Amino acid sequence: MSSRPERIVVEAQELPHTAAAWIANAILQAIQETGRCSIALSGGKSPQPIHAELAAAFPAIPWDKVEVFFGDERAVPPDDPQSNYRMARETLLAPARVPDANVFRWRAESPDLDAAAREYEAALCARPFPPRLDLALLGLGPDGHTASLFPGTAALAIEDRLAVPVDVPALAARRLTLTYPVFMEAREVFFLVTGRDKRAALADVVRPGSTLPAARIVHRTRSACIFCDRDAAQDIYPPA
Ligand code: 6PG
């Protein structure tokens, strides 16, 4: 697949396989061109059925050639139910037998989150550049956040670091997140957006003048594609 349409709207039950097929294709394309692929996974619930489909239905992916990063992480240990790493391990990394050496986990349990972020940035910088990421998977929050780039947080203005800790007052929680410079130079960005609660944020984000955190990535990266179900897309693609 050479050029990707900007938005792919499918029935909710089709989204896991459709998105997984595009992700598999992007991984195989990067490996064909460079011999390897680096992907950043998203957290939250939306990716889970897509991960399961990717692990179950695409055995041609040579995971030994794929480096797996995480777009963000909660400041919790890796076995915490809130951990994005734990979710990815259970839904994709273990079922697909991704080699542990290929998985770059944030040390989110560290008491020094800034040191953990700097360590993560160093792992990312060990990648050939550009791009550090061949594919970034991102979700969308109802407030327009993506990764842990939340409205009103300091991380939105950071241009001189690739990975930072961030306080999220709206959640009364600390997070770790990759910053805009990483996502903006990724070869491809796929947004995975499902459910009615994303309808307003998605309708705003796709507007060229949107000021929501995800909008900057949607409109200004080289190739951003939005996979959404009809519930989320209701306001941008009203039913025929
Ligand atoms: C996280 C994610 C976050 C997520 C959105 C959507 O750590 O939670 O990185 O940005 O993608 O909040 O989450 P859902 O898919 O659960 O709706």
Boltz pocket constraint, residues with backbone or C-beta under 6 A from the ligand:
constraints:
  - pocket:
      binder: B
      contacts: [[A, 42], [A, 43], [A, 44], [A, 45], [A, 46], [A, 47], [A, 71], [A, 72], [A, 73], [A, 74], [A, 84], [A, 138], [A, 139], [A, 140], [A, 141], [A, 145], [A, 146], [A, 147], [A, 148], [A, 192], [A, 194]]
      max_distance: 6.0
